[in-house]
Amino acid sequence: RLAKNFLMDTHHHDVCAINLTVQLFTVPSLCRMLVSERGVLEQIINTLNDIVAQFINNDQKCLNLHSKDYKHERIAYILYDLRYVLRNRPDVWTDQLRSRSLDAVKVFLQLLASMENMDAVRRQYGSHIEQEPAWENSFNFSIITMQAILLFIDWCTSDQRVLCDSVSIALKKFNDMTKLTFKHHAVEQRLVGKKSQELILFDILKEKVSFHHPLPRFIAGLLAGGASRYNMSLVNLLRIAPDEIRGPLLLMEPCSRSVVLASQVLAGMWKRNGYG
């Protein structure tokens, strides 16, 4: 309620009651108690989800933060509070703390899923772009969120049970999302080298592509953390059969599109003013 009132207020952050959160969330013992007994992590993320829900594009099912009602400077303070809490990573884990952490992971994944494919663009042919697409708000929101993602990965990978359960929850969320994202793209068997592989047919020059893919990056961070801290293999973390490769390939697909887009920009195929 304090956060929502702060968004509608016109007073500076220094003279608002929400300014006191930094004094609460930077005390390690108090912060860990609030996470374990009051579920403060889940509450902060739920508040953020409720605020940004009004900016979700119904057609593309992702955030559109270029509305005049979007107040980045004030929403950013909620993400700062999330980062304060996540910096107090627990040293001793209890079953209650694990349960609260996994509840927080579930709502955090909702936020990441809403950020997928933000500000997607399509390469324009034949004429110049008359008006440059807006990008600043989404970029700034992503920058702050990415710092929270790194802290969340460190939080989850500090306990092996939380790590494994977090990977399972994140993969389920990703699979549910890809059913909608890839439903318009055909999947064909193509010969790659001497093996037949399933490929998603996607023409990056004709279809919309985005740089915003926080969900597969979050999963990749969990997998890397599990491999380095607990010497767990990718097969064990993903809980897949050794010969099953479709899951990892689907995880690579969104980020691969961004890598190809960046390569094409460097090659001069996308130009701000001029024919690519």
Disulfide bonds with the S-S distance in Angstrom:
none
